[in-house]
Amino acid sequence: MRANEVRETPSGGGTVLVSGAAGGIGTALVEALVRKGRPVVALGRDADRLAELSEEHSLVRLLRADLRHPESLAEVLADLPELAELDAFVHCAGVSPVASVADSPVELWREVLAVNLVSAAELTRLLLPALRASGGHVVLVNASPGLHAVPQWSAFAASKAGLSELAGSLRQEEGPHGVRVTSVHPGGTATELLREVRGAFGRDYDPAACIRPATLARAVVEALDLPRDAQVTELHLRRDPDGSEPGPCPPVRRGAGRARKQGTGSGRFRDHRMRLIPGIARTAPATAQHRGTDRAASPKNLTSAPASQPLSATPTQTSTTACRT
């Protein structure tokens, strides 16, 4: 398929491979895709949860894999018949240990990077021939908007920074082949993993104050459904449009707020705008004081809509900030 060819429904009902399908976000995405009538290859490690998905949905094909060992994935995917109809790959898998650098041995770093980053790269590499043939889509579910240099969370933050760079490089490399790439940055999402992380940080966890996994899944499905004359390169979702939602981080030390306002230190603040142009969408810096430099005002960017309202590609404002209390 030519990179500039317009197709009204880019998914075309093709198969979507979802990694981390047994987790909260992954399960919600599998269910959302099945409701749209799409076959799903559900890849994960929890055999019991995967079996439940298969029993509940006839369109789901199970694929058990341990993403802690990316070198095993080529064998897992070998001779998978669904690859002939593959239209998208969504990486939802992730681990999120809370530990200081001093308390993070090599084994912890190896596991976090393997699951959150290296497995995403390896699965993408293995699936690219099929995705090129279908003019498909890679979606990488990343961290909260603006996650940056969080104490006690260095391995997770580093892995997600790497995932962003992977998405950017992949987009430029595969754009000529008609493959679209989207980074999704959700705010706090009501999952068991977030409950564990906030507990480790000594923070309260209220699922009612978080994005529902079904809402996030809906946003991903709509990004997949976007006609081919444009693509969503980055999708930021927040529970509150002003970015005041509580993050997983511990309370900010006194004076940190001043650093954010001045655009210095680890609490940097940046707004983005999205331009949709034929065949590609790009992001550009907008209103901000970033490293002491003022920038001009911008249009608004994509954000999440309440479940009762339709999601839209009309740009609305989003802000990317460090974790907030």
N, C-alpha and C positions, 0 to 999 in steps of 0.2 A: 504494500500500500504506500502511495506517495505521501510525503510528509504534509503537503498542503491540501490533500483531498478532504472534502467536507463530508461528514457522515452524521446524519441527524441523531442517531443513537449509537455512540461509540462503543458501548458494551455489546450491543447486538445480541444480548442474551448469552454471550460467551461465558466460559468458566472463569471463576475468580479463585485464586489460591490465597488463603488467609493463614498467615502464621500467627501463633499465639491464640489459636481459635478456642482454646479451653478457658481463656481468661475472661474477665468481665467485658472488656471492650471487644475482644475477638468474638465472643459468643453473640453479643448484640449485633455485630456486623454480619455474622453468618445468618442470623435470623432475618435481618433486614434484606439481605441479598436474596434469600430464598423466597421472601414475600414478593420480590420482583420477578420471580420465576427463573432465577439464575442458578445454574449448577455451581457448587462450591466444593473445593478441595480444602478440608479443614485440617491444618497441620498443627500438631501440638504434642505435648508429652504426657498429659493426664489421660490415660486410657479410658477411665470410667466416664469422665466428662465428655470425651469425644464420642464414646458409645451412646451416651444420652442424646447428643446432637444428631447422630445418625438415626436413632430410633424415632426421634421427633420429626425429622425432615428427610424425605426420600431423595431430595436433590443433593444431599451432602455425602461426599466421599471422604472417608477417614484416611489420614496419613500420619502415622506416629513417627516423631523424630525428636531427638534431643539436641536443641540448638546450642547446648554447651559444647558440642563437638561439631563445628561446621564442616570439618573434613569428611564427615559421614553423609552429608546431604546429597552428594552426587549419586551415591548408591540408592538412597531413599527415593530419589526422583527418577531413577533409571526405568525406562519402559513404561512410564505413567501414561496411559492412553488419553487422559484428560488434557495433556499438554497440546494435543492437536487442536483443541478448541479454546486454549487459554487466551483470555482477553485482559486480565489484570492480576497483579500481585499486590497484596496489602500486608505490610509487616506490622503486626500489632504486638508481637512478643516483646517482653521486657522484664528485667529484674532490677530491683532498686534497693540495695542494701544501704543502710545508714551507718557510716563509719568514717572516722577521721583518716587522714593519710597515714598517720602514725600507727593506726590500728587496721590498716588494709594490707594484708599480705599479697604476694603474687597471685595466689589462688583466687582471691576475691576479684582482683583486677582482671584476671584471665576470664573468669566466668561472666562478669558484667560486659566486658568488651565482646566476648564471643556471642552472647545472646542478643545484646542490644545493637551491635554494629556489624561484626564480622559475618554473622549468619545472614543478616540483611543483604550484605554485599555478595555473599556466596549464592544465596537463593536467586538474587537478581541476575548474577552472571549465568547461572544454569538455565534460567527462564528466558533470557534475552532472545534466543533464536525464535521461540514461539511468540514472544511479545512483538518482535520486529515484524513477523509475518502477519500478525493481526492488527498492527498499528495500535498496540495496547497501552497499558497504563501501569505505572509503579507508584504506589502510595506508601509513604513511610510515616508512621505515627510517631511523633517526636515528643518532647517535653513541653511543659507549660510555656506560653509566650514569655520571652525575656529571661528564661532560666540562665543564670550566669554566676559562676564562682560561689557556690553555696557551701559553707562550712559543713563538714560531716557528710557531704554528698558528692565528693570529688569524683569517684569512679562513675557514678551515674551521670553527672553533669558532663564529664569528659566524653562518655560514650554518645551522649545525645548531640554534643557539639560535632563529633565526628559524623554522626548520621546526617546532620545538616549539610556538611561539606560533601558527603557522598551524594546526597540528592542534587546539589548544585552541579557537581562534576558530571553526574549521570545525565542530567537534563541537557547539558551542552553536547555531550557525546552522542546521545541517542535521539536528539531532536531531528537530525537529518534522516533518521530511520523511521520517523513517525511515532516514536514512543514518547508519551507524556509522563512527567514526573511531578508529584505533589508531596510537599511536606505538610503534615497536619500537626498543629500545636494546640492541644486542648488545655484549658484550665483544669482545675481540680475536678476529676470525674469520679463518680460514686462507684468505686470498685473496692474489693477486698485488699488489693495492693495499696491503695491510697490510705485505707484505714490503718494498715500496718505501718506505713511510712509516717503518717502523722502521729501515731502512737509512739514511734521511736524518737520523734522530735519533741514529744511532750505536748503535742497539739491536739485539740478537740477534733473529732471527726463527725460531721453532721451531713449525711447523704442528701438531705433536703436542700442544703446550701451548695451542692455541687451540680455539675452538668450530669445529666443522666446518660449512661452508656448508649441508650437507644437514640438520643439526640445526636450524639457524636457519630454514631453509625449512619444516621440519616444524612448528615453532612458529607460523609465520605461517599455514600452512594450517589448523592447529587453531583459531587465533583467528578465521579466516574461517568455520569450521564451527560456531562456538559458536551455540547456539539464540538466538533473538531476544529472549528474556526477559532477556538481559544482554549486555554488551559489555565487552571488554578495552580500557580506555582507554590504558594504558601497559603494555608488556611488557618487562621487564628480563631479560636473559640473561647469565650469567657462566660462565666455565670453572670457577671455584672459588666456592662459595657465600659464603665469607667476604670475597670481593672482593680476594684477594691476588694475582690474576693480574697479570702484567706488562702495563703499558700501553705506548703508543707514545712516551710522553713521555721526555725526558732525565732522568737522575737528579735527584731532589729535593735542593735545597740544604739544608745543615745548618740545623736549626731549623724546617724546614717541617713536620715531623711534629708538633712542639709546637703549631703554629698549627692543625693539623687537630684535635687533641684539644681545644683550647680553643674551637673553632668560630669562629676568626677567619681573616682573610686569604683567599687564593684557594683554599686547600685545604678548603673547607667540606664538612661531612659531614651527610648527611640520610638517614634511613630513610623509607620510605613503607609504607602498608598499602593494600590494595585492598578496597573493599566492593562486592560484586555485589548490586545492587538491581534491582527490575523495570525492564527497559528500558535501564538505564544502569549503568556502573560508575564510581565516583569514587575518586580517591586523596586521602589525607589525611596530613599530617605525623605522624610517630611518634617513637620514641626517637631523640633527637639532642641535641647541643649546637650549636645553630645561632645564630651571632651572640651567643653567651653565654647562651642561654636553654635550660633543660632542658625536655624534653617527655616525656609519659607513655609507658610501654611500649605496643607495638602488636602486633596479630596479624602473621603473616608474609605475604609477598607472593609473586608468581609468580617462578619462576626456571627455568633450563633443566634438563632431565633427561637422563641418559645416553641414548645412542641405543637401548640395549637395554630401557629402561623407557618406559612410556607417559607422555606429557605429560598433565598434569592441571590443571584450573582451580582446584584446591584451593589457597588462598593459602599460600605459603611465603615465608620471609624473603628480602629483598634489600636491599642497601645501595647508595646512590648516593654516590660519592666522586669526588674529583679523581683524575686518572690516577696510577697507582701504579707504582713501579719494581720 
